[in-house]
């Protein structure tokens, strides 16, 4: 399954930050040590937020799937209505 671009970019950002931490591990200057500590904390918060968002997205998709399975004809009707509304709005905008 292809990952969403924002998720993919977030993972790359976390990887880059971890590489930066590894590259500066030998530097003992006080400012660098403090920056590394803050970056480590930010990475952990970022990971937790990313996992939280992914979990919520999966739960939302499962709930949506269940509603559609429980009410297939109503779902088709709603999708048709929303599509018709968007089509109408887009056609008015292009005039």
C-alpha positions as CSV (number, residue, x, y, z in Angstrom):
1,X,0.0,0.0,0.0
2,X,1.4,3.4,-1.0
3,X,1.9,5.8,1.9
4,X,0.5,9.3,1.9
5,X,3.0,11.9,0.9
6,X,2.9,13.8,4.3
7,X,3.4,10.6,6.2
8,X,6.3,9.7,3.9
9,X,7.9,13.1,4.4
10,X,7.4,13.0,8.1
11,X,9.2,9.7,8.3
12,X,12.1,11.1,6.2
13,X,12.3,14.1,8.5
14,X,12.5,11.8,11.5
15,X,15.2,9.7,9.8
16,X,17.2,12.9,8.9
17,X,17.0,14.1,12.5
18,X,18.2,10.8,13.8
19,X,21.1,10.9,11.4
20,X,22.0,14.4,12.6
21,X,22.0,13.1,16.2
22,X,24.3,10.3,15.2
23,X,26.6,12.7,13.3
24,X,26.9,15.1,16.3
25,X,27.3,12.4,19.0
26,X,31.0,13.1,19.4
27,X,30.5,16.9,20.0
28,X,30.4,17.7,23.7
29,X,29.9,21.5,23.5
30,X,27.1,22.6,25.8
31,X,24.9,24.2,23.1
32,X,25.1,21.1,20.9
33,X,24.3,18.8,23.8
34,X,21.2,20.9,24.6
35,X,20.2,21.0,21.0
36,X,20.6,17.2,20.7
37,X,18.5,16.8,23.8
38,X,15.7,19.0,22.5
39,X,15.9,17.3,19.1
40,X,15.6,13.8,20.7
41,X,12.5,14.9,22.6
42,X,11.0,16.4,19.4
43,X,11.7,13.1,17.5
44,X,9.9,11.1,20.2
45,X,6.9,13.5,20.2
46,X,6.8,13.4,16.4
47,X,6.9,9.6,16.4
48,X,4.0,9.5,18.9
49,X,2.0,12.0,16.9
50,X,2.6,10.2,13.7
51,X,1.5,6.8,15.2
52,X,-1.6,8.5,16.7
53,X,-2.6,10.0,13.4
54,X,-2.1,6.7,11.6
55,X,-4.2,4.9,14.2
56,X,-7.0,7.4,13.9
57,X,-7.0,7.2,10.1
58,X,-7.2,3.4,10.2
59,X,-10.0,3.5,12.8
60,X,-11.9,6.1,10.7
61,X,-11.5,4.0,7.5
62,X,-12.7,0.9,9.3
63,X,-15.7,2.7,10.7
64,X,-16.5,4.1,7.3
65,X,-16.2,0.7,5.7
66,X,-18.6,-0.7,8.3
67,X,-21.2,2.0,7.8
68,X,-21.0,1.4,4.0
69,X,-21.4,-2.3,4.5
70,X,-24.4,-1.8,6.8
71,X,-26.1,0.7,4.6
72,X,-25.0,0.1,1.0
73,X,-27.9,1.7,-0.9
74,X,-28.0,4.8,1.3
75,X,-24.2,5.1,0.8
76,X,-24.6,5.0,-3.0
77,X,-27.4,7.6,-2.7
78,X,-25.2,10.0,-0.6
79,X,-22.2,9.5,-2.9
80,X,-24.4,10.2,-6.0
81,X,-25.9,13.3,-4.3
82,X,-22.5,14.7,-3.3
83,X,-21.1,14.0,-6.8
84,X,-24.0,15.8,-8.4
85,X,-23.6,18.8,-6.1
86,X,-19.8,19.0,-6.8
87,X,-20.5,18.7,-10.5
88,X,-23.1,21.5,-10.4
89,X,-20.8,23.8,-8.4
90,X,-17.8,23.1,-10.7
91,X,-19.9,23.7,-13.8
92,X,-21.2,27.1,-12.4
93,X,-17.6,28.1,-11.5
94,X,-16.4,27.5,-15.1
95,X,-18.9,29.8,-16.7
